[in-house]
Amino acid sequence: MTKKKTSPKKPAQPKVAAKRFRPWALLLKVSLALIAALALYCVYLDGQVRHRFEGQTFQLPAQIYSRSLALYAGAPLSRDQFIDELRLLKYRKVANPDQPGEFSASSTKVELYRRPFLFPEGLEPARRLMVAFDGDRIDEVYDSASQQPVAIERVEPVLVELLSQTTDDEERIFVPLDEMPQLLPKTLIQVEDRNFYDHYGVSPLSILRALWVNLRAGHTVQGGSTLTQQLAKNFFLTREKSLVRKVNEALMALIIDLRYDKDRILEAYLNEIFLGQSSAQAVHGMGLAARFYFGRPVQELTPDQIALLVGIIKGPSYYDPRRHPERAKERRDLVLKVMLENGLIDNRTYQRSVMSPLGVSKERNVLSTKVPAYMQEVRRELAGIVKPFIDDQQGVRVFTGLEPLAQRALEKSISTTFPAIAGKKPLEMAAVVSDPRSGLVKAMAGGKDVDFAGFNRALDARRQIGSIAKPAVYLTALASKDYNLATQLEDKPITLKSQNGDVWQPQNYERTYSGQVALVDALAHSLNVPTVNLGMRLGVPAVLDTFRALGVDADLPPYPSVFLGTAALSPWQVNQMYLTLAKGGAQVPLAAVSEVTSGDGKLLWKRADNAVQNVSKEAAYLTDYALTQVMSEGTGRFVGNRFPGKVLAGKTGTTDDLRDSWFSGFDARDVTTIWVGQDDNGPANLTGATGAARLYGSYLDYRHPISLRLRPPANIVDAVFDDDGNYLGDCNRSGRLLPADKRYLPEVQCDKLRGFLDRLFGN
């Protein structure tokens, strides 16, 4: 019988006890996870902090400066003009200057305490100087302490503009902490964060105190943030009011305080804090704010000015001293009281400070000078050879030839005189003013609206130049041994026929002719026919060569009409031409930028300003003399007569159908070119004398011209000529006295003069 198989019994499973919920274990795990996450987040925040603090802390703009004012014996500068310059630089007039940025003045002398400045050639310390004047020139410069004469000294330039390379709307001038006035950070700490040097970036007591005050008031009246927290917020965070942002702010403040010393943090704060709005740009940092509100370096701030800047940190818009002066003064005086209570100032200083007006400049621009046309040329030059240095550097310093007082005089002349010249006609204008010594551009207007940053007619509008081309013809002749100022030129109607049969009959403006005329008179009275006759004898190629020697780099029409100005040039190009004449025939390229340095003063680029003597000194001198006759008795006499006793040189220009009115000329200080006309090339109905020259006269009203001192080269003598242009020597001084090149004087048939000629020529 088969047994039935049975399955073995499974062993009994032990009973599993139910798990007990342990909240503390879960909490520990969550806490560890949060701590790990927080640690990782702190590592992330630490990376951000280090990237900002140990990299390029600030994106610093390029600082654009005007020219430095050179002081030396014989410099063309009057006492009043010097004082105007010092006031533009915000020097304070006092009885006895004993601090940098101060000056005093008597009837013939000015004493100043020149500020220290990092010039392109290096740092020059503060220095006390005495400058004595003789009329419209400097007579002597000497050191006030040693009473020793000084060969040459300079006054620091004006900060003109800040150029940012980024799209950021922030502007600042970085100032190291050790260059700040000590009273500034001390006041800041007392007002904003008294425990700054004791806490670790966050002050819990301050937060609790602010919370209690705000709860009692029912709204926010006090903040508990430390300076370090404010810096973290400004550097890394938005202005959003949320718990997350406050946590981030506190964490970053702790990291900043752990990694960096207090002075580094304080320096960053003083250069970062928002202090106002200038047009579309935000004003950050005490360095720029000092200039924005007071027009002077932060180092020269007075206690009341320091109190105002520290006070408006609480609310730059609410305490804006220009819009809300009462609020700003109340806030300033409160800060002054804090300064007094903490021993930062004495009672006498406190009383004087609270009685002081706010003293805020009226301009809402960061800088006092706004020159959009000039800055267009600066940008063009920086975009060229200088651009590689700009790309590799932060906070570069760009030095230009801009002369603020020349720019101001130009703008005044446009605003006061141009409307009367234009009348109801839709006229425009452009102007370029340059320095005859350096070749740097001093001032510029791209149109009648000098604040307009669009089309720049001074640089880009090319129009026929008319009679201001004529000096090139006469210069060509005077460089030849066959001509002098007394040479007689034919002044009779002339007909010229081209190879293709075109007929040209140039006429004098008055349609009158004198038969013959002295070369100097033909230029002075801008006679067309004698100019064409002279040009044809010289040849078109020779005259074109002279244009190029004068620095004109444009395509010129190779036809006789070029003698009368059919070439189309910009005011910039015309100014280049007259600059070479003013420099006695030495040509140096016109430019706006002179040097570029790094932020710490290392020279990165310097303009080569070596002049090339492209034209003989003798011919240039004789041409310049003829241009003085234009101003004294010729087409420019309207201007010359307004300044009796002043020697000026210049030339008017008018194109066909009175479309363009030009003037270009120079005194001892400025080479000025002005164009007036219509953008659509319609008739302006103005001659050079009734349009551009009148604007030049108005410019000189504000500028106050300085007489030319034409020093003849060794070969130039004063000679007497008869009415036919024959040299008479000094035959009883009968005839007309003119300067002439003794090498090129005509042969004289006069036995009475043989002995004189032998002595004159050394035979």
C-alpha positions in Angstrom: 0.0 0.0 0.0 1.5 3.3 -1.1 1.9 6.0 1.6 0.5 9.4 0.9 3.2 12.1 0.7 2.6 15.1 2.8 4.3 18.5 2.4 6.7 19.5 5.2 5.4 22.2 7.5 6.8 25.7 7.0 8.5 27.0 10.1 6.5 29.7 11.8 7.6 33.3 10.9 8.5 35.5 13.9 6.2 38.4 14.5 7.6 41.8 13.3 7.1 44.5 15.8 5.5 47.7 14.4 8.0 50.6 13.8 7.7 53.4 16.2 7.6 57.0 14.6 10.7 58.9 15.7 10.2 62.6 14.9 13.5 63.7 16.3 15.4 61.4 13.9 13.4 62.8 11.0 14.1 66.3 12.2 17.8 65.5 12.5 17.9 64.2 8.9 16.0 67.2 7.6 18.2 69.5 9.6 21.4 67.9 8.2 20.0 68.1 4.7 19.1 71.8 5.2 22.5 72.4 6.7 24.2 70.7 3.8 22.1 72.7 1.3 22.8 75.9 3.2 26.5 75.1 3.2 26.4 74.5 -0.5 24.4 77.7 -1.0 27.0 79.6 1.1 29.7 78.2 -1.0 27.9 79.5 -4.1 27.4 82.9 -2.4 31.1 82.9 -1.4 32.0 82.4 -5.1 29.9 85.4 -6.1 31.5 87.5 -3.4 35.0 86.5 -4.3 34.4 87.1 -8.0 33.3 90.6 -7.3 35.8 91.6 -4.6 38.9 89.8 -6.1 38.2 90.6 -9.7 37.2 94.0 -11.1 35.2 95.4 -8.2 33.8 98.2 -10.3 33.3 98.8 -14.0 35.0 102.1 -14.1 34.3 104.5 -17.0 37.0 106.3 -19.0 37.5 109.8 -17.6 37.7 112.5 -20.3 39.7 115.6 -19.3 40.1 119.0 -20.9 43.6 120.4 -21.6 45.8 121.5 -18.7 46.3 125.3 -18.4 50.0 126.1 -18.9 51.4 129.0 -16.9 54.6 130.6 -18.2 56.0 134.1 -18.9 54.6 135.4 -22.2 51.6 133.0 -22.3 48.5 134.6 -23.9 46.3 134.8 -20.8 44.9 137.8 -18.9 44.2 138.1 -15.2 40.4 138.0 -15.7 40.6 135.0 -18.0 42.8 133.1 -15.5 40.3 133.8 -12.7 37.4 132.6 -14.9 39.4 129.4 -15.4 39.9 128.9 -11.7 36.2 129.5 -11.0 35.3 126.9 -13.6 37.6 124.5 -11.7 35.7 125.5 -8.5 38.7 127.1 -6.8 37.6 129.2 -3.8 38.5 132.9 -3.6 40.0 133.7 -0.2 42.1 136.4 1.4 45.1 134.1 1.9 45.2 130.7 0.1 46.5 128.1 2.5 44.7 125.0 1.2 44.7 123.3 -2.2 41.8 124.6 -4.3 42.0 128.3 -3.1 43.2 131.5 -4.7 43.4 135.2 -4.1 43.6 138.1 -6.6 44.9 141.7 -6.8 44.7 144.0 -9.8 47.8 142.5 -11.5 48.5 139.2 -9.7 46.8 136.0 -8.8 48.0 133.7 -6.1 46.7 130.1 -6.1 47.3 126.9 -4.1 47.3 124.5 -7.1 45.8 121.1 -6.3 47.8 118.0 -6.7 47.1 116.1 -9.9 48.2 113.0 -11.7 49.2 114.5 -15.1 50.2 112.3 -18.0 53.8 113.0 -17.1 53.3 112.0 -13.5 52.0 113.2 -10.2 52.6 116.9 -9.4 52.0 117.8 -5.7 50.0 120.7 -4.5 51.9 124.0 -4.9 51.4 127.6 -4.0 52.1 129.9 -7.0 52.0 133.6 -7.8 51.2 134.6 -11.3 51.8 138.2 -12.4 50.1 139.7 -15.5 51.0 142.4 -18.0 47.8 143.2 -19.9 46.6 140.1 -21.8 49.7 138.1 -21.2 51.5 136.4 -18.2 54.5 138.5 -17.1 56.0 136.1 -14.5 55.3 132.9 -12.6 57.1 132.2 -9.3 56.8 129.9 -6.3 55.2 131.7 -3.4 57.3 130.0 -0.7 60.7 130.4 -2.2 60.0 133.5 -4.4 61.9 131.8 -7.1 60.8 132.1 -10.8 59.1 129.1 -12.4 59.8 128.3 -16.0 56.4 126.6 -16.6 53.7 125.2 -14.3 50.2 123.8 -15.0 46.8 123.9 -13.5 44.9 120.7 -13.4 42.3 120.1 -16.2 38.5 120.0 -16.0 36.8 116.6 -15.9 34.6 116.8 -18.9 32.8 113.5 -19.3 32.7 109.9 -18.2 32.6 107.2 -21.0 31.3 103.8 -20.0 32.1 100.7 -22.0 29.1 98.8 -20.6 25.3 99.2 -20.9 25.2 99.8 -17.1 23.7 103.1 -16.2 26.0 103.6 -13.2 28.8 106.2 -13.2 31.4 106.7 -10.5 34.9 108.0 -9.9 36.8 105.6 -7.7 38.6 107.2 -4.7 40.7 105.0 -2.4 39.8 105.2 1.3 43.1 106.8 2.2 42.4 109.7 -0.2 39.0 110.4 1.3 38.8 113.2 3.9 38.9 111.4 7.3 35.8 113.2 8.4 33.7 111.5 5.7 34.0 107.8 6.8 33.9 108.7 10.5 30.6 110.6 9.9 29.2 107.8 7.8 29.8 105.3 10.5 28.3 107.4 13.3 25.1 108.0 11.2 24.6 104.7 9.4 26.4 102.0 11.5 28.0 102.9 14.8 29.1 99.3 15.6 30.7 98.8 12.2 34.1 97.9 13.5 32.6 95.5 16.2 30.0 93.4 14.5 30.5 90.5 12.0 28.6 91.9 9.1 25.2 91.6 10.7 24.0 93.2 13.9 21.1 91.3 15.5 20.6 94.0 18.2 20.2 96.6 15.5 17.7 94.5 13.7 15.6 93.9 16.9 15.8 97.6 17.8 14.6 98.6 14.3 11.9 96.0 14.4 10.6 97.4 17.7 10.7 100.9 16.5 8.9 100.0 13.3 6.2 98.0 15.2 5.5 100.9 17.5 5.3 103.4 14.6 3.1 101.1 12.5 5.3 101.5 9.5 9.0 101.4 8.5 10.9 104.3 10.1 14.2 102.7 10.8 16.4 100.1 9.1 18.5 97.6 10.9 21.0 96.9 8.1 24.7 97.3 8.6 26.9 99.0 6.1 28.0 95.6 5.0 24.5 94.4 4.4 23.8 97.6 2.4 26.9 96.9 0.3 25.8 93.3 -0.3 22.4 94.5 -1.4 23.8 97.1 -3.8 26.4 94.7 -5.2 24.5 91.5 -5.6 20.7 91.9 -5.0 17.6 93.7 -6.2 15.6 96.2 -4.2 12.8 93.7 -3.8 11.4 93.6 -0.2 11.2 89.9 0.7 12.4 87.5 3.4 14.5 85.6 0.8 16.3 88.8 -0.2 16.9 89.7 3.5 18.4 86.2 4.2 20.6 86.5 1.1 21.7 89.9 2.3 22.6 88.7 5.8 24.5 85.6 4.5 26.5 87.7 2.0 27.3 90.3 4.7 28.6 87.5 6.9 30.8 86.1 4.1 32.1 89.6 3.2 32.9 90.4 6.8 34.6 87.0 7.2 36.8 87.3 4.1 37.7 91.0 4.0 38.9 93.6 6.5 36.7 96.5 7.6 38.6 99.2 5.7 38.2 97.3 2.4 34.5 97.0 3.0 34.2 100.7 3.9 36.1 101.7 0.8 33.8 99.6 -1.4 30.8 101.1 0.3 32.0 104.7 -0.2 32.5 104.1 -3.9 29.3 102.1 -4.4 26.5 103.9 -2.6 23.8 105.5 -4.8 23.6 109.2 -4.2 21.5 110.8 -7.0 20.5 110.8 -10.6 22.1 112.8 -13.4 20.0 112.7 -16.5 20.0 109.0 -17.5 23.0 108.2 -15.3 23.0 107.0 -11.7 25.5 108.8 -9.5 27.4 106.2 -7.4 30.1 106.8 -4.9 31.4 109.8 -2.9 34.0 110.8 -5.6 31.4 111.5 -8.3 28.8 112.8 -5.9 31.2 115.5 -4.7 31.5 116.7 -8.3 27.8 116.2 -9.0 26.6 118.4 -6.1 29.6 120.7 -5.5 31.7 120.6 -8.6 34.9 119.8 -6.7 37.1 116.8 -5.6 35.9 114.8 -2.6 39.1 115.7 -0.8 38.0 119.4 -0.6 34.6 118.8 0.9 33.8 121.0 3.9 32.1 119.6 7.0 28.6 120.8 6.0 29.1 119.3 2.5 30.2 116.0 4.0 27.1 116.1 6.3 24.8 116.7 3.2 26.2 113.7 1.3 26.0 111.4 4.3 22.5 112.6 5.0 21.0 112.0 1.6 22.1 108.3 1.7 18.9 107.7 3.5 16.9 108.8 0.5 18.6 110.5 -2.5 15.3 111.3 -4.1 13.5 112.4 -1.0 16.4 114.6 0.2 17.5 115.8 -3.3 19.0 119.2 -2.4 18.0 120.7 -5.8 14.3 119.6 -5.7 13.8 119.7 -1.9 16.3 122.1 -0.4 14.3 122.4 2.9 14.3 118.7 3.5 18.0 118.4 2.5 19.0 121.2 4.9 17.1 119.7 7.8 18.7 116.3 7.2 22.1 117.9 6.8 21.8 119.8 10.1 20.7 116.6 11.8 23.9 114.9 10.6 25.9 117.9 11.8 24.4 117.5 15.2 25.5 113.9 15.3 29.0 115.0 14.3 29.1 117.5 17.1 27.7 115.1 19.7 30.4 112.5 18.8 33.3 114.9 18.8 33.9 114.9 15.1 33.6 118.7 14.9 33.8 121.5 17.4 30.9 123.8 18.3 32.4 126.7 16.3 32.5 124.5 13.1 29.0 123.3 13.9 27.6 126.8 14.2 29.3 127.9 11.0 28.1 124.8 9.1 24.5 125.0 10.1 24.4 128.6 9.0 26.0 127.8 5.6 23.7 127.5 2.5 23.6 124.1 0.8 26.0 125.4 -1.9 24.8 122.9 -4.5 25.6 123.8 -8.1 22.6 124.4 -10.3 23.6 122.0 -13.1 22.0 118.5 -12.9 24.7 117.1 -15.1 27.4 115.1 -13.4 29.9 117.5 -15.0 29.6 121.2 -15.7 30.6 121.0 -19.4 28.5 119.2 -22.0 30.1 119.0 -25.4 28.4 116.4 -27.6 30.0 117.6 -30.8 33.5 117.5 -29.3 32.9 114.2 -27.7 32.0 112.7 -31.1 35.5 113.4 -32.3 37.0 112.1 -29.1 35.1 108.8 -29.5 36.3 108.5 -33.1 39.9 108.9 -32.1 39.5 106.5 -29.2 38.0 104.0 -31.6 41.1 104.1 -33.7 44.6 103.8 -32.5 43.7 104.2 -28.9 41.0 101.5 -28.7 43.3 98.6 -27.9 44.3 100.3 -24.7 40.8 101.2 -23.7 39.7 97.5 -24.2 42.4 96.3 -21.8 42.1 98.9 -19.1 39.6 100.0 -16.6 39.1 103.7 -15.7 41.6 105.0 -18.3 42.2 108.8 -18.3 41.9 110.5 -21.6 43.4 114.0 -22.0 42.1 116.3 -24.7 42.7 119.8 -26.0 39.2 121.0 -25.0 39.4 124.5 -23.5 36.1 125.0 -21.5 36.2 128.8 -21.6 36.7 128.8 -25.4 33.8 126.3 -25.7 31.7 128.6 -23.4 32.5 131.7 -25.5 31.6 129.8 -28.7 28.2 128.7 -27.2 27.4 132.2 -26.0 28.1 133.7 -29.4 25.8 131.2 -31.0 23.0 131.7 -28.6 23.2 135.5 -28.7 24.2 136.3 -32.2 23.2 133.5 -34.5 19.4 134.0 -34.3 19.9 137.6 -35.5 22.1 136.4 -38.4 19.6 133.6 -39.4 16.4 135.6 -39.1 13.6 133.4 -40.3 15.7 131.4 -42.6 16.4 127.8 -41.7 20.1 128.3 -41.4 22.6 126.1 -39.7 26.2 126.6 -38.6 29.3 124.8 -37.5 32.6 125.9 -35.9 36.0 124.5 -34.9 38.5 126.3 -32.7 42.0 125.0 -32.4 45.3 125.9 -30.6 48.0 127.3 -32.9 50.7 126.0 -30.6 49.7 122.4 -30.1 47.2 121.7 -33.0 44.7 120.4 -30.5 41.0 121.3 -30.9 39.8 123.7 -28.2 36.1 123.9 -29.0 33.5 122.7 -31.5 29.9 123.2 -32.4 28.2 120.7 -34.7 25.2 123.0 -35.3 23.2 125.8 -33.8 21.8 123.5 -31.1 25.1 122.9 -29.3 23.5 120.2 -27.0 22.4 118.1 -30.0 24.4 114.9 -30.3 23.3 114.0 -33.8 24.8 115.0 -37.2 28.0 116.9 -36.7 28.4 119.5 -39.4 31.9 120.5 -38.1 33.2 117.1 -38.9 30.9 115.7 -41.6 29.3 118.6 -43.6 31.4 119.3 -46.8 30.6 122.5 -48.6 32.3 124.7 -51.1 34.7 127.0 -49.3 34.6 130.1 -51.5 37.2 132.7 -50.9 38.8 131.2 -47.8 40.7 129.1 -50.4 42.5 132.2 -51.8 45.4 132.2 -49.3 46.6 129.0 -50.8 47.0 130.8 -54.1 48.9 133.7 -52.6 51.0 131.5 -50.5 52.1 129.6 -53.6 53.1 132.9 -55.2 55.0 134.2 -52.2 57.0 131.0 -52.0 58.3 131.9 -55.4 61.2 134.4 -56.0 59.0 136.2 -58.6 56.5 137.6 -56.1 56.2 139.8 -53.1 53.3 141.7 -51.4 53.7 144.7 -53.7 53.7 142.7 -56.9 51.1 144.1 -59.3 48.4 141.7 -60.5 46.1 142.3 -63.5 42.6 143.2 -62.5 40.8 143.0 -65.8 37.9 140.9 -67.0 39.2 137.5 -68.1 37.7 134.6 -70.1 38.9 131.0 -69.7 37.9 128.2 -72.0 38.3 124.5 -71.1 39.4 121.7 -73.5 35.8 120.7 -73.9 34.7 124.2 -74.9 33.2 125.4 -71.6 33.7 129.1 -71.0 34.4 130.6 -67.5 34.4 134.3 -66.9 35.2 135.0 -63.2 34.1 138.4 -61.9 34.9 140.5 -58.8 32.1 140.6 -56.3 31.5 144.3 -56.9 31.7 143.8 -60.7 34.4 146.6 -60.8 38.0 146.4 -62.0 41.0 148.6 -61.3 43.4 147.5 -64.1 46.1 146.3 -61.7 46.3 145.9 -58.0 49.0 145.0 -55.4 49.1 141.4 -54.4 48.4 142.2 -50.7 45.4 144.3 -51.7 44.0 141.6 -54.0 43.9 139.2 -51.0 42.8 141.8 -48.5 39.8 142.8 -50.6 39.2 139.2 -51.9 39.3 140.1 -55.6 38.5 137.2 -57.8 40.0 138.2 -61.1 43.5 139.0 -59.8 43.4 135.7 -57.9 42.5 133.7 -61.0 45.2 135.6 -63.1 47.8 134.8 -60.4 46.7 131.2 -60.2 46.9 130.7 -63.9 50.5 132.0 -63.9 51.4 129.7 -61.1 49.5 126.7 -62.5 46.8 124.5 -61.0 49.2 121.7 -59.9 51.4 124.1 -57.9 48.3 125.5 -56.0 47.0 122.0 -55.3 50.4 121.1 -53.9 50.1 124.1 -51.6 46.7 122.9 -50.4 48.2 119.6 -49.5 51.2 121.2 -47.8 48.7 123.1 -45.6 47.2 119.7 -44.5 44.1 119.5 -46.7 43.6 115.8 -47.3 40.5 115.9 -49.5 40.0 115.4 -53.3 40.4 118.8 -54.9 39.1 119.7 -58.3 42.1 120.1 -60.7 40.6 123.1 -62.5 41.2 126.9 -62.2 37.9 127.2 -60.3 39.7 125.7 -57.3 41.4 129.2 -56.9 38.1 130.6 -55.9 37.0 127.8 -53.6 35.0 125.2 -55.5 36.6 122.5 -53.3 34.1 121.0 -50.8 35.6 120.8 -47.4 34.4 120.4 -43.8 35.0 123.1 -41.2 37.5 120.7 -39.6 39.5 120.5 -42.9 39.4 124.3 -43.3 40.6 124.7 -39.8 43.5 122.4 -40.5 44.5 124.6 -43.4 44.5 127.8 -41.4 46.2 126.1 -38.4 49.2 125.5 -40.6 49.2 129.2 -41.6 49.0 130.2 -38.0 52.0 128.0 -37.2 54.1 129.7 -39.8 53.9 127.0 -42.4 54.5 124.1 -40.0 51.9 121.4 -40.4 50.7 119.3 -37.5 47.5 117.1 -37.8 44.5 118.5 -36.1 43.3 116.3 -33.2 41.2 116.2 -30.0 43.0 113.6 -27.9 46.5 114.3 -26.6 47.3 111.4 -24.2 45.7 108.3 -22.7 46.9 106.9 -19.3 45.8 104.0 -17.1 43.8 104.8 -14.0 47.0 104.8 -11.9 48.8 107.1 -14.3 50.8 104.8 -16.6 51.2 106.4 -20.0 49.4 104.2 -22.6 49.4 106.5 -25.7 50.7 109.9 -26.6 49.9 111.9 -29.7 52.9 112.6 -31.9 52.8 116.4 -32.3 56.0 117.0 -34.3 55.3 119.8 -36.8 56.6 119.4 -40.4 57.7 122.6 -42.1 55.8 122.0 -45.4 55.8 125.7 -46.4 58.6 128.2 -46.2 58.5 130.3 -43.1 59.1 133.4 -45.2 56.1 132.8 -47.4 53.9 131.9 -44.5 54.9 135.1 -42.7 54.1 137.2 -45.7 50.7 135.5 -46.2 49.9 135.9 -42.5 50.7 139.6 -42.8 48.3 139.9 -45.8 45.6 138.2 -43.7 46.0 140.9 -41.0 45.3 143.4 -43.8 42.1 141.5 -44.5 41.0 142.3 -40.9 42.2 145.9 -40.7 41.1 147.2 -44.1 39.6 144.4 -46.2 36.6 142.2 -46.1 37.1 141.4 -42.4 37.3 145.0 -41.2 33.9 144.8 -39.6 35.5 142.5 -37.0 38.8 144.2 -36.9 37.3 147.6 -36.2 35.5 146.2 -33.2 38.8 145.5 -31.5 41.0 148.5 -32.1 44.7 147.9 -31.3 44.3 144.1 -31.7 46.2 142.4 -34.5 44.0 139.7 -36.0 44.4 137.6 -39.1 41.6 136.0 -41.1 39.7 135.5 -44.3 36.0 135.6 -45.3 34.5 133.2 -47.8 31.4 133.3 -49.9 30.2 130.8 -52.5 28.1 131.2 -55.6 24.5 132.4 -55.1 25.4 133.3 -51.5 24.9 129.6 -50.5 27.7 129.4 -47.9 29.1 132.0 -45.5 32.6 131.2 -44.2 35.2 132.7 -42.0 38.6 131.4 -40.8 41.2 133.2 -38.9 43.4 133.5 -35.8 44.7 135.6 -33.0 47.6 134.7 -30.7 45.5 132.1 -28.9 42.8 130.6 -31.2 42.5 129.4 -34.8 38.7 129.6 -35.6 36.7 128.4 -38.5 32.9 129.1 -38.8 30.5 128.0 -41.5 26.9 129.3 -41.9 24.4 127.9 -44.5 21.5 125.6 -45.2 21.6 121.9 -44.9 19.8 121.5 -48.2 22.4 123.8 -49.9 19.8 126.5 -50.5 20.9 130.1 -50.5 21.9 131.6 -47.2 21.8 135.1 -48.7 24.8 135.9 -46.6 28.4 136.8 -47.5 31.3 135.7 -45.4 31.4 139.2 -43.9 27.7 139.4 -43.1 27.4 135.9 -41.7 30.3 133.8 -40.4 32.5 136.8 -39.7 29.9 138.4 -37.5 29.6 135.2 -35.5 33.3 135.3 -35.1 33.2 138.9 -33.9 30.6 137.8 -31.3 32.9 134.9 -30.3 35.8 137.4 -29.7 33.5 139.6 -27.6 33.2 136.8 -25.1 36.7 135.4 -25.7 38.6 138.7 -25.6 41.2 138.4 -28.4 44.9 138.5 -27.8 47.0 140.3 -30.5 49.2 138.4 -32.8 52.9 138.9 -32.5 54.1 138.2 -36.0 57.8 137.6 -35.7 59.5 137.9 -39.1 62.0 135.2 -40.1 65.6 136.3 -40.5 65.2 136.9 -44.2 62.2 139.3 -43.9 62.8 143.0 -43.9 60.5 146.1 -44.0 60.8 147.5 -47.5 59.3 150.5 -49.4 57.7 150.0 -52.8 56.4 152.4 -55.4 52.9 152.3 -56.9 54.2 149.9 -59.6 55.5 147.4 -57.0 59.2 148.4 -57.5 61.5 148.2 -54.5 62.6 151.6 -53.4 64.5 150.7 -50.2 64.2 153.6 -47.8 64.2 156.4 -50.4 63.0 159.1 -47.9 60.4 156.5 -47.0 58.3 157.5 -50.0 56.0 154.8 -51.3 54.3 152.0 -49.4 56.0 150.1 -46.5 55.5 146.4 -46.6 57.4 143.4 -45.3 59.2 141.5 -48.0 61.6 138.6 -48.3 65.0 140.2 -49.1 66.1 137.2 -51.1 63.2 137.7 -53.6 63.1 141.5 -53.9 63.0 142.8 -57.5 66.2 144.3 -59.1 66.3 148.1 -58.4 67.6 150.6 -60.9 68.5 153.3 -58.4 72.1 154.4 -57.9 71.2 156.3 -54.7 70.4 153.0 -53.1 73.5 151.0 -54.0 75.2 151.7 -50.7 72.0 150.9 -48.7 71.6 147.7 -50.6 75.1 146.7 -49.9 74.6 147.2 -46.2 71.2 145.5 -46.3 72.4 142.4 -48.2 75.9 142.3 -46.7 77.6 142.6 -50.2 
